[in-house]
Amino acid sequence: MTPQKPSILIVEDEAKLRRLLELQLADEGFLSQSTADAETGLQLLARDHFDLVVTDFKLPGMTGLDFLQAAKRANAELPVVIMTAYGTVESAVEAMKFGASDYVLKPFSLAELVLIIRKELDTHRLREENRSLREALGQRYHYDNIIAHSEKMHAVLALVERVAPTNSTVLLGGESGVGKDLIAHAIHEHSNRAGGPFIKINSTAIPENLLESELFGYEKGAFTGATTSKPGKFELADKGTLFLDEIGDVPPAIQVKLLRVLQERSFERLGGTKTLKVDVRLVAATNRDLRAALEEGTFREDLYYRLNVVAIDIPPLREHKEDIPALANFFLDKCARESGKSIKGITPAAMKMLMDFLWPGNVRELENIIERGVTLSAGSTLDVADIHLDAAPARSAAAAPAVLPEGMTLDQWEEEAIREALRRANGNKSQAARLLGLSRNALRYRLSKMGVPDAAEKEE
């Protein structure tokens, strides 16, 4: 069959209609084969290539629904159009639940069927072109300013794709510098609020006594210096998204007001009495273990569960190092363009340095290192001499024994310390991490190196 002409398989037990369809599709520039039963149709699908199937719902032997399911098992992407009598329209709708692309009710005009066939072929072609393009780019998902080739980051973006169209509150977790703000912005840009404002506030960047007025606004005279009224971030984010970074550091008094906004979508300005209603989607982020904060009593349990509707944990850079080359080159191009320098690439030796580093500051640290290298480089490429990695802070003498136990390597000693901490914490990773002075993500990284599966915690 010539690839220029789409090929259609017709499964119809009525001979006259089958022949009429063959002639009409030939006139419209299609290639077609036909059969009177589903069993033969499946044999043809296994033998030849078809771009689309048109099948009757009622067939002798295997039904049209059974044929549809079998065809979809063989090729899930194959478009299938169902032909059915008016009285069985409910069955046609049921068929669409099992993967039918569309249906047409008998009696139908041939022009109507051809229109549906062309529409489904165009839709299928666009899907295939988009898939091929993403594969050619090495990307399953594409978001502006987000570089993600690794499976771990693809999993993050898959969650973004699923949650963005909803209005659910999202809690982003991950170490400092992993790019939580970029993920929050991607959620906004792919939501039905994309035309509304995206307002960001970092709770640690604002003094505690000013945070409430920044979030909820204030009325004239609410405090000394309040000479006019001012809207807060929630008002400014109405019909849009509010990104509240470092939610784990919000003081308890403000946590109460946040809980009310999430529950009732209303609040009062500082010093005001009028209740204001807002339509805001909240995306919160933290680099703290909020479960530990719950145990310590510094974070409200009811607020935690209101925030944790959909949780997205962003892995540290050391856990998806395969993204480092693309990230480094992205930052290189950006910094070279902004500085007006003609730096075209990174030498293999310099790239190896980047790949071997553990990146405690994650993607943000990588960007800073590349920017520093571009600024100081005098060559056309970044080489080892241009990469100035920050040394890890020295451990105090009290933090580790001066001499390892006899016959034990440093790695063995570390593994034993981790296993002992887990034993003392009864398997709870959050508690074990605190005993070791590590973040939970850092402990999970070490456990993965040890080959310990990341099973559910005993207390969770």
Beta strands, then each sheet from edge to edge (+ up, - down):
strand 1: 7-11
strand 2: 31-35
strand 3: 52-56
strand 4: 80-85
strand 5: 102-106
strand 6: 170-173
strand 7: 198-202
strand 8: 241-245
strand 9: 266-268
strand 10: 275-277
strand 11: 281-286
strand 12: 310-313
strand 13: 345-346
strand 14: 381-382
sheet 1: 2+ 1+ 3+ 4+ 5+
sheet 2: 7+ 8+ 11+ 6+ 12+
sheet 3: 9+ 10-
sheet 4: 13+ 14+
end
